[in-house]
Amino acid sequence: MASGTELTHAAPTAGEYIAHHLTFLNNSGEMQANLIDFGLYNVDTLFYSIVLGLLTVFLLHRAAAKATSGVPGRFQAAVEILVEMVADQAKGMIHSEESRRFVAPLALTVFIWIFFMNAMDLLPVDLLPRIWEGVYSAAGHDPHHAYMRVVPTADINATMGMSIAVLLLCLYYNVKIKGAGGWFHELISAPFGNHILLAPFNFAMNVIEFLAKTVSHGMRLFGNMFAGELIFMLIALMGGAWTGMNAPSILLAAGHFVAGLSWAIFHILVITLQAFIFMMLTLVYIGQAHDGH
């Protein structure tokens, strides 16, 4: 007869199942104990984001290498549509042609990269974690400590890292376009006016604005993808409640199929929209760095 511990491992509760799926594979190999620990990094987030980033660069490079002046194929046509969309958006927000030569390709790369990272949410919840569990077990480790999360954008470290990178670009273009002196003058003279007594308030307001834009930029993407990932887990629990050919199990299995299919179809819109919003806000914030108050 199986022991109590074995039964617990074989059939985790709903809370244990979700907690396990929400735990990142970090460099310590254990669950993160503290809310903030700068000594840890999430290996799964880094792995999937780097692999998908390389895939993005490869696809764009292939599209550029195979581009022809004749009738384009489906792949080339799809990439050209994306390029034109991003170029039009960049042209309306960033008036410097020199800046657009860098920012527009960056925005296109960001859109496709985030779309791929978001799309990992469409894979079956247990597919890659189960494969990793088998690999982990074969290596002689406890399979119940085989943590893995496959959606990089459901990790706040990834989304905030990207939003901080956008902030650094904004600071760079503020200095490049306006000069260090001109930008500093703007920081202390807007939005309340160019008066020495108002300088501390102007400076504080501008710092708060930069911080608020950066935090909201990263948190928006993280919040939407984390919520989507959690809903998929809750739907998976419906299918995992099967106990045999009885009415409750059949109804839960049917609900699992219908809810899973419906949410997956709707989530295609979510992952695309969130990638587009992050790209657009990137263009908006960099465009604002080119404008004076």
N, C-alpha and C positions, 0 to 999 in steps of 0.2 A: 504494500500500500504506500502511496506517495505521502511524503511528510507534508506538514502545513506550509513549510517554506517553499517546497516544490510546487504545491498547489497555487500559492500566491504568485510565483513566477509564471506558471502556466496560464493563469487566468487573472491578469491584473484588473483592478477596479478601473472604472471610468476615469477617476481622478489620477490614478497612477499611470494609466495609458497616456493621457494628455500631458502630464508632467514630464514623462519620459520623452515624448515627441517635442516638447518645448525646451529641452535641454540641449545646449550646443556642445559640440565636440571641441574642447579647448586643449591647449598645450599641456595642462596638468592631468588630463584624463579623468577628472572628477567634476562633479557639479560645482558651479560657482557658488561660493559661500557668502561673499560680500556683494553688495549692490554695485560697488565700484572697485575694480581691481585692475590696475594698470599693468600688472605682471602677467595677465592672461590675454590670450588672443584666440579667437574662434577659428579653428582650423577649417571647419566645414564652410564657413562663410568665405574665407580667403580662397579656398580651393575652387568652389563653384563660381565665385565672382571672377577669378582670374581665368578659368577655363572658358566661361561665357564671354569674357572680354576678348580673349584671343579668337574665339569663334566670330565675334562681331568684326574684328579687324580683318580676319581671313575672308569673310563674305564680302566686305566692302572692297578689299584689295582685288578679289576675284572679279567683282562687278566692274571695277575700273579697268582691269587687264583685258577683259573680254568685251568691253564696250565697243560697239560698231556704229557707223553712221547710217547703216541701213535700217531695215525693219528690226526692232529689238525683239528678243525673246521674252518670255514671261518674267524670268528672273531679272533681266536688265530693265524691263519696263517697270517692275515693282520698285527697284532701287531708284530709277529716275523719278518716279512719282514722289518718293520720300525726299530725294535731294531737292526737287523743285519746291515741295511744301516747306522744307526747312529754310531754303534760300529765300523764299518769299516772306516768311515770318521774320527772318534775320534782317532783311532789307527794310522792313517796316519799323524795326526797333533800334537797329544800330546803323547810323548814317555814315559811319566811317568805313569806306570800302576796304581799307587796309585791315581794320579790325575784323571785318566780316570774313576775310580770307582764312582766319584762324577760328573764329567763333562759330561760323556756320558748320564746318566739318565737325567741330567739337560737339555741337548740339545734335547733329545727326548721329554721331557715335553714341552719345549719351542716350538718345531715344531708343536706338536698337539694343544697346547693352542693357538698359533697364527693362525693356520689353522681354528680353530673353531671361533675365533674372526673375522677373515677375511670373513668366510662363512656367517656371519650375513648379509653381503651385498647382498646375494642371495634371502633374504626374500623380498616380495613385499614392495615397498618403504613406503606405507601408512599403512601397516598392524598393527604393534606394536604402532606407533604413534597415530593411530585412536583409538585403544583400550585404550591407556593411556588418550587420550582426553576424552573418555567416563567416565573413572574412575575419572578424574580430575573434570569434570563437575558434576558428581554425588556427589562429595564431596563439592559442592557449590562454586567452583572456576570458573573463566573465562576460558572456554575451549580454547580460542585463545592464552592463555599463557601456554598451555600444551606442553612445549617443550620436545623433546626426540630425541636422536640420538642413534642408536642401534649397530653401528660398532665401538667398542672400539679402533681399530687400525687406525681409521680415526681421532682420537684425538691425537694431537701432545704431549699432556701431558703423555699419556699412552706409546707411542712409545719411547719418550725420557726417560721416567722413566725406561723402560726395557733396553735401551742402557746404561744408567748410572749404572744400576745394573751390566751389563757386564763389564763396566769400573772398578767398585769396585772389581770385581772378578779378573780382570787382575792385578790390583795393589796388591791384596792379594797374587796371585801366583808369582808375581815378587819378593815380599819380602820373601815369603816362600821358593822359589827355589834358589834365589841368595843371600838371606840375605839382611838386610837393608843396610849394607855397600857396598856390591857388587852391589846392584841395583843403589845406589846413584852414585857409581863410573861409572856405565854404563851411567847414565843420563848425566854426565859431560864429558864423554870421547868419546861418539859416537854421530853423525856419522863422525865428522871431525877429530878425532884423539885425543890421550891422551896428551894434552898440556894445561898448565894452562891458557894461553891466549885465547884458544878456548873453555874453559869450559862454559862461559856464553852463547855462541852461540849454543853449544851442548845442554845445558839445555833448552834453548828457543825452539830449534827445536824439542826436545822430548816432551815438554809440548804441543806444537802446534800439534804434531802427535797424542797424546792421545786425545786432544780436537776434532781434525778433524775426527778421527775414530768414536768417540762417537756421534758427531752431524750427520755425514753421515749415521751411522748405524740406528739411529732413524728416521731421515728425509726421508730416502729411503722408509721405510715401510709406514710412514705416507703419503708421497706424492702419492704413487701408490694407496693406499686405499681411500684417499680423492678424487682423480681423478675418481676412479671407482664409488664411491658413487654419485658424481656429475653427471656423465653420466647417471646413473640410474634415477636420478631426471629429467634430461632433456628428457629422453625417456618417463617417466611417464607423462610429460606435453603434449606430443603428444596425448596420450590417453585421457587426460583431456580436450582436445579441441573439444570434440564431441558437435555438435549443432543440430543434427538431421540427417535424411537420405538425405544427400547431398554429392556431389562429394568430396569436401575438407575434410569433416568429415570422410568419408569412407576411403579416401587415408591416412589420418593421423592415423586412427585406425589400418589400415593394416600395416603402417609403424611402429606404436607402437608395434604391435605383432612381426613383423619380427626383428626389431632392438632390442627389449627386449630379445627375444629368442637368437638371435645371440650373443649379449653382455653377456648374462648370461652364455652361453656355453663357450665363450672365457674367461670369468671371473673366471671360475673354474680353468683354467690353471694359471691365475694371482694370485689368492689367495693361491694356492699350491706353486707356484714358490716363492712368497714373503715370505712365512713361511720357505721354504727351504733356501732361501738366508740369512734370519736373523739367522737361526740356524747355517749355515755354517760360517758366519762371526763371530758368537760367538765362534765357535771352533777355527777359524783362530786366533782371537785376544788372546784367552787364550793360544793357542799353542805358539804364539809369546812371551808370558810372560815366557814360559819355556826355550826359546832360548836366548843365549847371542849374542851380536854383535861381 
